[in-house]
Amino acid sequence: MTMDKPVPDTPCQPFQRFHAELVDTAFSPHRHDTYTFALTTRGVQDFDYRGETRRSRPGAVVVLHPDELHDGRPGAEGGFGYAGLTVLPETLARHRPGQTLPFLAGGVSRDRHLLVAIRTALSLDEQASALERENAVIELAQALDAVSDAPATISPVTQAVVDAACALIRENLEDGISLAALEAVTGQDRWQLCRDFRTLRGTSPARYLTQRRLDVVRDGLTRRQPLADLADAAGFADQAHMSRQFKAAYGISPGRYARTIVQDRTARLPHPVLH
């Protein structure tokens, strides 16, 4: 498969859509920092998640929490296909003020309301308004809450601290940033900051930095830029370092990633994220 040409980023994109038709491709164990919803459309999708092998058939949806280790492979001859939706944790948090992130431990659901919410987001056409897109995310957040553990409450101060840390990390992708610097800016000690960061972003500050660097790489892949140049622009030590981090995050090499995942050009996030 070939990756669609990139389109300009647009404001208020609350999710990103993509699809894949996989015959013999398997994803090695990896983790990423988004919620991923993969609606199985054909075949059988097997994956290992939280210590068990899970299976999704047509009509079921795979629900992956940020930073949870998982893989993926065909569960029967002929491979499988899925329509995917990725949502940033901070997007869900914005629509669920004062609550921690929802979590579905089983990794697969056939809940009717959740499936309706996911299909609604997947079916929005390119003429959909910002209101329609935002409403789709709200309905998705509400459906996910209904099948998840009851979320705990968080304070506005905690939210502000984590937001400030994220902004500082994004401003220092090339050179990186230390926990000491994050402490100085946020006024929060590193232990509590890391704990709050995981509560609201589902990952650590270090992993958040790596993922934002990989955003630069993925964007460059759509433009057919050389891997060595992308590694340098994103702040990695070298191309080999970048490739190792890429596979750890996505389960396949940068080149195969670009050939396997097809992105919906009408719904891109401010920084592109895919399964």
VEXLUM-972919 format. One record per atom (N, C-alpha, C): residue in three letters; y, z negated, x negated. Coordinates in steps of 0.001 Angstrom, whole numbers, padded with zeros to 6 digits, always signed. Layout:
N
alaYZX...
% end
This chain:
275
met-001192+000000-000834met+000000+000000+000000met+001248+000000-000874thr+002340+000451-000331thr+003584+000454-001079thr+004586-000455-000407met+005421-001073-001229met+006439-001983-000713met+007594-001167-000145asp+008107-001567+000999asp+009277-000908+001553asp+010470-001096+000634lys+011412-000138+000687lys+012622-000266-000112lys+013436-001456+000370pro+014127-002155-000556pro+014907-003324-000141pro+016090-002929+000718val+016483-003812+001578val+017679-003608+002397val+018632-004752+002125pro+019920-004570+002382pro+020875-005647+002113pro+020536-006903+002883asp+020771-008049+002240asp+020554-009312+002923asp+021522-009438+004081thr+021063-010035+005178thr+021914-010240+006331thr+021971-011717+006642pro+023088-012207+007212pro+023216-013638+007486pro+022313-014073+008623cys+022030-015364+008644cys+021316-015993+009760cys+019923-015423+009972gln+019258-015016+008902gln+017870-014606+009037gln+017009-015850+008894pro+016434-016345+009989pro+015714-017608+009923pro+014262-017472+009484phe+013749-016249+009388phe+012363-016068+008980phe+012206-014696+008338gln+011037-014487+007750gln+010721-013186+007177gln+009331-012773+007643arg+009190-011504+007985arg+007920-010999+008492arg+007290-010044+007485phe+005975-009983+007500phe+005261-009063+006625phe+003878-008834+007209his+003167-007863+006690his+001792-007660+007141his+000957-007136+005991ala-000346-007289+006121ala-001270-006843+005087ala-002575-006404+005725glu-003174-005374+005151glu-004511-004919+005506glu-005343-005022+004241leu-006258-005976+004192leu-006995-006272+002972leu-008471-005936+003153val-009022-005185+002212val-010431-004839+002249val-011194-005628+001199asp-010777-005516-000055asp-011494-006225-001116asp-010596-007155-001925thr-009363-007327-001476thr-008430-008198-002200thr-008702-009660-001879ala-008763-010482-002908ala-008889-011931-002732ala-007742-012597-003468phe-007171-013612-002865phe-006108-014383-003492phe-006726-015583-004198ser-006442-015762-005469ser-006923-016945-006176ser-006129-018163-005705pro-006603-019382-005987pro-005874-020569-005515pro-004415-020554-005961his-003533-020822-005031his-002102-020803-005315his-001378-021646-004277arg-000093-021803-004470arg+000727-022561-003519arg+002141-022002-003547his+002810-022037-002407his+004201-021601-002335his+004988-022602-001511asp+006291-022451-001479asp+007125-023515-000908asp+007698-023163+000461thr+006982-022367+001220thr+007405-022033+002572thr+006298-022397+003560tyr+006649-022450+004828tyr+005637-022422+005869tyr+005200-020967+006021thr+003898-020751+006066thr+003374-019406+006286thr+002477-019423+007513phe+002758-018522+008438phe+001943-018347+009639phe+001334-016945+009562ala+000005-016870+009519ala-000667-015582+009388ala-001561-015366+010606leu-001134-014491+011489leu-001875-014198+012711leu-002936-013150+012388thr-004191-013540+012445thr-005274-012620+012117thr-005360-011538+013189thr-005298-010287+012752thr-005315-009167+013694thr-006619-008386+013658arg-007377-008533+012549arg-008618-007771+012393arg-009532-008479+011410gly-010829-008462+011668gly-011790-008994+010724gly-011814-010517+010686val-012286-011036+009566val-012416-012475+009373val-011699-012875+008096gln-010822-013857+008200gln-010060-014368+007060gln-010599-015742+006687asp-011174-015871+005504asp-011660-017150+004993asp-010714-017675+003920phe-010544-018994+003892phe-009718-019584+002839phe-010082-021057+002688asp-009917-021558+001489asp-010146-022972+001202asp-008820-023700+001269tyr-008796-024813+002013tyr-007535-025508+002285tyr-007821-026978+002531arg-007214-027846+001747arg-007359-029291+001888arg-008832-029720+001874gly-009592-029152+000928gly-010953-029596+000679gly-012023-028997+001562glu-011665-028051+002441glu-012645-027428+003319glu-012422-025921+003389thr-013487-025180+003668thr-013363-023754+003916thr-012991-023536+005374arg-011919-022810+005596arg-011438-022533+006953arg-011693-021063+007271arg-011761-020749+008549arg-012026-019376+008974arg-011131-019030+010149ser-010509-017859+010058ser-009639-017392+011135ser-010100-016011+011585arg-010309-015874+012882arg-010693-014599+013487arg-009531-014084+014346pro-009592-012851+014809pro-008509-012318+015648pro-008183-013240+016812gly-006893-013489+017001gly-006449-014389+018057gly-006153-015786+017569ala-006479-016069+016319ala-006152-017374+015723ala-005045-017179+014694val-004360-018265+014387val-003286-018194+013399val-003538-019209+012290val-003364-018763+011065val-003429-019645+009902val-002055-020277+009727val-002014-021597+009565val-000756-022323+009393val-000816-023064+008061leu-000018-022624+007099leu-000019-023209+005763leu+001267-023993+005535his+001118-025247+005170his+002254-026121+004880his+002760-025840+003468pro+004048-026029+003202pro+004562-025824+001848pro+003809-026630+000795asp+003573-025995-000342asp+003025-026615-001543asp+001587-027089-001391glu+000873-026615-000388glu-000538-026934-000236glu-001384-025844-000896leu-002289-026252-001786leu-003132-025308-002509leu-004080-024599-001542his-004198-023275-001672his-005092-022491-000817his-005415-021173-001509asp-006439-020494-001023asp-006754-019165-001515asp-006900-018256-000301gly-007568-017130-000417gly-007771-016243+000712gly-008716-015118+000330arg-009600-014739+001263arg-010586-013700+000968arg-011175-013177+002277pro-011731-011966+002250pro-012424-011455+003443pro-013659-012300+003741gly-013878-012600+005013gly-015041-013380+005416gly-016169-012527+005956ala-015984-011200+005957ala-017004-010277+006433ala-016715-008901+005849glu-017664-008007+005947glu-017470-006652+005451glu-016331-005976+006211gly-015610-005140+005504gly-014507-004427+006130gly-013161-005085+005961gly-013141-006286+005351gly-011878-006953+005089gly-011243-007540+006344phe-009948-007763+006271phe-009230-008328+007415phe-007764-007924+007335gly-007083-008083+008444gly-005658-007809+008489gly-004931-008957+009157tyr-003656-009122+008816tyr-002878-010166+009472tyr-001402-009800+009501ala-000730-010340+010481ala+000724-010245+010582ala+001284-011600+010191gly+002184-011612+009232gly+002652-012873+008678gly+004098-013177+008994leu+004371-014467+008973leu+005718-014974+009216leu+005943-016128+008254thr+007007-016077+007469thr+007332-017187+006590thr+008661-017804+007014val+008708-019121+006974val+009906-019869+007363val+010186-020904+006286leu+011422-020964+005840leu+011799-021961+004843leu+011767-023356+005463pro+011316-024367+004719pro+011309-025730+005264pro+012681-026173+005744glu+013727-025799+005006glu+015065-026220+005409glu+015496-025589+006734thr+014923-024434+007076thr+015221-023816+008369thr+014639-024643+009498leu+013380-025054+009343leu+012787-025921+010359leu+013533-027243+010442ala+013925-027779+009281ala+014647-029059+009269ala+015979-028939+010013arg+016625-027785+009876arg+017911-027592+010546arg+017750-027610+012060his+016612-027155+012537his+016377-027135+013979his+015678-028393+014471arg+015395-029317+013545arg+014738-030582+013903arg+015498-031706+013209pro+016783-031873+013490pro+017610-032831+012745pro+017056-034244+012795gly+017058-034885+011620gly+016634-036276+011552gly+015147-036486+011503gln+014352-035400+011323gln+012900-035531+011306gln+012312-034932+010033thr+011181-035480+009608thr+010487-034912+008468thr+009735-033657+008900leu+009144-032968+007942leu+008490-031697+008210leu+007203-031881+009013pro+006939-030989+009957pro+005689-031070+010729pro+004503-030655+009865phe+003309-031137+010205phe+002129-030846+009405phe+000911-030656+010306leu+000207-029540+010102leu-001023-029250+010830leu-002168-029268+009821ala-002924-030351+009797ala-003911-030572+008739ala-005028-029541+008732gly-005451-029055+009904gly-006602-028160+009972gly-006390-026776+009408gly-005149-026310+009391gly-004849-025016+008795gly-005069-023814+009696val-005729-023978+010838val-005963-022877+011777val-005744-023399+013188ser-005105-022588+014018ser-004850-023022+015394ser-005041-021867+016369arg-005499-022224+017580arg-005539-021291+018697arg-004688-021827+019854asp-003789-022747+019529asp-002946-023313+020571asp-002119-022212+021235arg-002160-022157+022539arg-001521-021064+023274arg-000014-021014+023054his+000637-022170+023090his+002096-022185+022939his+002518-021785+021525leu+001750-022211+020529leu+002066-021829+019158leu+001877-020328+018963leu+000800-019784+019514leu+000553-018345+019392leu+001645-017533+020079val+002090-017996+021239val+003165-017292+021942val+004441-017300+021104ala+004758-018446+020513ala+005978-018557+019703ala+005912-017638+018482ile+004754-017565+017835ile+004602-016720+016655ile+004669-015245+017040arg+003992-014872+018120arg+004028-013476+018563arg+005443-013066+018973thr+006185-013999+019560thr+007568-013700+019943thr+008402-013364+018714ala+008276-014181+017667ala+009031-013930+016434ala+008593-012627+015770leu+007294-012353+015803leu+006781-011136+015175leu+007198-009876+015924ser+007424-009991+017219ser+007688-008811+018046ser+009169-008486+018194leu+010060-009329+017704leu+011487-009027+017814leu+011803-007710+017110asp+012552-006839+017758asp+012864-005566+017111asp+014124-005692+016272glu+014456-004603+015583glu+015572-004656+014643glu+016920-004823+015331gln+016975-004620+016646gln+018220-004801+017374gln+018394-006230+017887ala+017433-007100+017608ala+017511-008480+018095ala+018762-009171+017555ser+019383-009949+018395ser+020604-010645+017998ser+020287-011898+017200ala+021319-012455+016562ala+021150-013711+015829ala+020688-014819+016774leu+021194-014795+018019leu+020792-015789+019012leu+019287-015687+019296glu+018798-014473+019452glu+017376-014281+019731glu+016514-014759+018569arg+016950-014480+017350arg+016179-014894+016181arg+016182-016419+016031glu+017333-017021+016200glu+017418-018473+016099glu+016607-019142+017207asn+016669-018584+018396asn+015905-019149+019502asn+014406-019044+019230ala+013977-017964+018590ala+012558-017807+018254ala+012095-018902+017306val+012951-019281+016353val+012590-020341+015412val+012550-021695+016103ile+013488-021939+017008ile+013483-023199+017750ile+012192-023331+018558glu+011786-022268+019224glu+010545-022308+019994glu+009338-022505+019077leu+009374-021899+017905leu+008294-022087+016941leu+008249-023531+016458ala+009411-024111+016152ala+009465-025499+015693ala+008942-026447+016768gln+009307-026201+018018gln+008849-027061+019110gln+007335-026945+019307ala+006801-025727+019219ala+005362-025530+019376ala+004592-026161+018230leu+005141-026056+017018leu+004482-026647+015860leu+004491-028170+015959asp+005588-028736+016417asp+005663-030186+016613asp+004579-030674+017572ala+004322-029886+018604ala+003380-030299+019648ala+001945-030398+019134val+001612-029661+018072val+000239-029691+017549val+000150-030432+016216ser+001252-031036+015783ser+001301-031714+014491ser+001370-033222+014667asp+001211-033926+013546asp+001417-035359+013555asp+002871-035658+013916ala+003101-036785+014538ala+004460-037167+014917ala+005327-037324+013672pro+006452-036607+013589pro+007300-036687+012402pro+008061-038005+012310ala+008281-038461+011097ala+009099-039649+010871ala+010574-039252+010868thr+011447-040231+010997thr+012882-039957+010990thr+013437-040042+009573ile+014514-039322+009344ile+015199-039356+008048ile+016694-039562+008297ser+017422-039997+007280ser+018847-040280+007432ser+019694-039082+007017pro+020907-038962+007560pro+021811-037889+007133pro+022120-037943+005638val+022158-039142+005072val+022441-039286+003642val+021327-038642+002812thr+020084-038882+003195thr+018953-038271+002505thr+019045-036756+002558gln+019374-036219+003718gln+019515-034775+003874gln+020602-034233+002950ala+021726-034903+002889ala+022845-034445+002069ala+022485-034465+000584val+021764-035494+000153val+021363-035600-001257val+020451-034443-001640val+019458-034163-000814val+018515-033083-001111val+019215-031732-001068asp+020105-031534-000111asp+020856-030276-000042asp+021670-030061-001313ala+022304-031121-001812ala+023105-031018-003028ala+022227-030680-004233ala+021058-031287-004309ala+020141-031013-005408ala+019672-029562-005368cys+019348-029055-004189cys+018912-027665-004058cys+020009-026700-004506ala+021230-026974-004089ala+022342-026100-004471ala+022521-026076-005982leu+022403-027231-006624leu+022564-027303-008072leu+021445-026555-008793ile+020231-026670-008286ile+019105-025942-008886ile+019326-024444-008784arg+019762-023963-007632arg+019983-022520-007453arg+021105-022002-008341glu+022064-022863-008666glu+023179-022454-009524glu+022789-022403-010997asn+021617-022928-011339asn+021220-023021-012745asn+019829-022432-012977leu+019550-021315-012333leu+018222-020717-012465leu+017938-020252-013891glu+018889-019609-014517glu+018629-019012-015835glu+018389-020069-016900asp+019221-021097-016933asp+019103-022128-017963asp+018272-023328-017536gly+018052-023479-016231gly+017319-024639-015755gly+018207-025868-015675ile+017651-026964-015177ile+018410-028196-015032ile+017468-029390-015130ser+017973-030504-015600ser+017143-031693-015796ser+017275-032657-014622leu+016308-033555-014512leu+016406-034599-013499leu+017594-035507-013762ala+017934-035679-015036ala+019103-036501-015374ala+020372-035894-014786ala+020487-034579-014863ala+021664-033916-014301ala+021678-034025-012777leu+020512-033910-012168leu+020435-034058-010715leu+020795-035481-010297glu+020356-036457-011084glu+020742-037844-010816glu+022259-038014-010855ala+022870-037423-011882ala+024309-037593-012067ala+025108-036996-010913val+024660-035852-010413val+025396-035176-009345val+025161-035834-007989thr+023919-036206-007714thr+023593-036737-006385thr+023795-038240-006263gly+023813-038946-007414gly+023920-040393-007375gly+022638-041080-006956gln+021542-040329-006944gln+020243-040855-006544gln+019318-040924-007753asp+018585-042037-007915asp+017667-042118-009042asp+016546-041102-008877arg+015978-040665-009999arg+015054-039536-009979arg+013796-039793-009149trp+013298-041026-009142trp+012089-041319-008369trp+012344-041112-006884gln+013431-041687-006385gln+013743-041542-004963gln+014121-040110-004625leu+014827-039453-005550leu+015216-038067-005306leu+013991-037182-005155cys+013010-037330-006041cys+011785-036520-005955cys+011031-036812-004658arg+011026-038075-004258arg+010340-038436-003010arg+011047-037807-001815asp+012371-037911-001763asp+013121-037334-000649asp+013031-035809-000655phe+013030-035231-001847phe+012945-033787-001982phe+011642-033273-001353arg+010540-033934-001663arg+009263-033512-001105arg+009227-033729+000408thr+009858-034780+000880thr+009889-035053+002316thr+010561-033918+003084leu+011642-033380+002524leu+012434-032389+003241leu+012183-030949+002825arg+011632-030741+001623arg+011375-029372+001160arg+009886-029108+000968gly+009074-030136+001062gly+007642-029953+000934gly+007168-029676-000470thr+008036-029866-001467thr+007676-029585-002847thr+008557-030423-003763ser+008409-030251-005071ser+009183-031017-006052ser+010389-030209-006533pro+011385-030861-007145pro+012511-030117-007717pro+012066-029084-008743ala+011088-029416-009571ala+010619-028475-010594ala+009992-027247-009954arg+009169-027456-008939arg+008544-026328-008254arg+009579-025501-007490tyr+010582-026167-006949tyr+011646-025455-006247tyr+012363-024515-007206leu+012638-024990-008433leu+013274-024159-009450leu+012399-022941-009772thr+011106-023168-009977thr+010204-022061-010292thr+010166-021040-009166gln+010088-021497-007932gln+010021-020575-006804gln+011298-019761-006655arg+012442-020373-006900arg+013679-019611-006804arg+013759-018580-007932arg+013218-018888-009089arg+013139-017885-010152arg+012214-016739-009750leu+011123-017079-009092leu+010203-016037-008647leu+010812-015169-007547asp+011763-015713-006792asp+012490-014889-005829asp+013177-013725-006540val+013767-014019-007704val+014436-012984-008497val+013428-011922-008925val+012249-012376-009334val+011204-011441-009763val+010771-010552-008602arg+010493-011146-007442arg+010025-010354-006310arg+011068-009343-005856asp+012320-009757-005869asp+013372-008827-005494asp+013422-007660-006482gly+013248-007960-007770gly+013240-006899-008772gly+012039-005979-008648leu+010908-006521-008213leu+009718-005690-008029leu+009967-004599-006997thr+010710-004914-005951thr+010998-003906-004931thr+011876-002797-005487arg+012576-003086-006582arg+013462-002097-007208arg+012818-001435-008426arg+011532-001744-008626arg+010755-001168-009719arg+011345-001493-011095gln+011925-002655-011233gln+012493-003060-012514gln+011387-003517-013466pro+011542-003313-014779pro+010522-003719-015749pro+010266-005221-015702leu+009001-005610-015845leu+008636-007018-015766leu+009316-007850-016841ala+009435-007310-018047ala+010070-008062-019131ala+011527-008368-018794asp+012216-007396-018192asp+013619-007612-017801asp+013720-008651-016692leu+012780-008605-015764leu+012793-009564-014664leu+012539-010982-015166ala+011601-011113-016105ala+011318-012433-016664ala+012554-013019-017318asp+013285-012197-018050asp+014497-012664-018729asp+015585-013013-017723ala+015771-012172-016714ala+016823-012413-015723ala+016562-013659-014899ala+015277-013963-014673ala+014921-015102-013840ala+014886-016419-014598gly+014958-016367-015935gly+014974-017602-016709gly+013623-018036-017247phe+012606-017161-017193phe+011308-017500-017762phe+011319-017278-019265ala+010419-017966-019974ala+010383-017869-021433ala+010076-016448-021875asp+009143-015789-021186asp+008771-014407-021498asp+007971-013844-020336gln+007530-012590-020488gln+006801-011944-019400gln+005485-012637-019089ala+004787-013092-020119ala+003502-013765-019901ala+003690-015052-019106his+004738-015802-019445his+005046-017035-018715his+005340-016730-017252met+006137-015697-017037met+006474-015308-015666met+005233-014893-014884ser+004341-014105-015498ser+003150-013633-014806ser+002221-014784-014434arg+002108-015772-015335arg+001274-016941-015019arg+001842-017703-013833gln+003148-017905-013828gln+003773-018630-012726gln+003681-017838-011422phe+003779-016530-011514phe+003691-015687-010326phe+002313-015800-009688lys+001271-015705-010504lys-000082-015789-009957lys-000369-017179-009407ala+000188-018210-010043ala+000002-019567-009537ala+000658-019746-008172ala+001721-018997-007921ala+002435-019114-006648ala+001886-018203-005564tyr+001299-017049-005947tyr+000907-016060-004952tyr-000542-015605-005034gly-001268-016040-006045gly-002694-015768-006099gly-003077-014397-006601ile-002103-013536-006893ile-002352-012208-007432ile-001249-011877-008432ser-001467-010851-009239ser-000486-010454-010253ser+000742-009832-009593pro+001886-009767-010311pro+003076-009126-009740pro+002831-007691-009282gly+002089-006909-010082gly+001848-005522-009718gly+001010-005385-008465arg-000042-006173-008370arg-000907-006084-007195arg-000200-006620-005966tyr+000623-007621-006153tyr+001415-008166-005049tyr+002260-007073-004406ala+002941-006296-005266ala+003819-005239-004757ala+003037-004164-004024arg+001772-003960-004401arg+000953-002932-003752arg+000257-003436-002495thr+000149-004756-002307thr-000668-005330-001235thr+000133-005757-000021ile+001291-006381-000250ile+002072-006952+000848ile+003162-005976+001277val+003242-005715+002566val+004268-004828+003099val+005269-005655+003889gln+006500-005616+003472gln+007543-006445+004060gln+008250-005723+005197asp+008562-006465+006224asp+009352-005934+007332asp+010800-005832+006872arg+011338-004641+006897arg+012698-004430+006385arg+013778-004984+007306thr+013437-005319+008539thr+014458-005744+009501thr+014671-007249+009531ala+013877-008003+008775ala+014003-009469+008847ala+013765-010063+007478arg+014823-010125+006655arg+014717-010682+005322arg+015497-011988+005239leu+014959-012920+004484leu+015648-014181+004252leu+016712-014000+003182pro+017655-014959+003062pro+018656-014872+002009pro+018028-014756+000620his+016909-015431+000383his+016112-015152-000818his+014692-014849-000342pro+014154-013698-000743pro+012908-013213-000151pro+011710-014080-000498val+010904-014405+000492val+009683-015168+000264val+008557-014549+001057leu+007411-014461+000458leu+006249-013890+001104leu+005042-014740+000802his+003956-014474+001497his+002692-015173+001236his+002204-014838-000171
% end
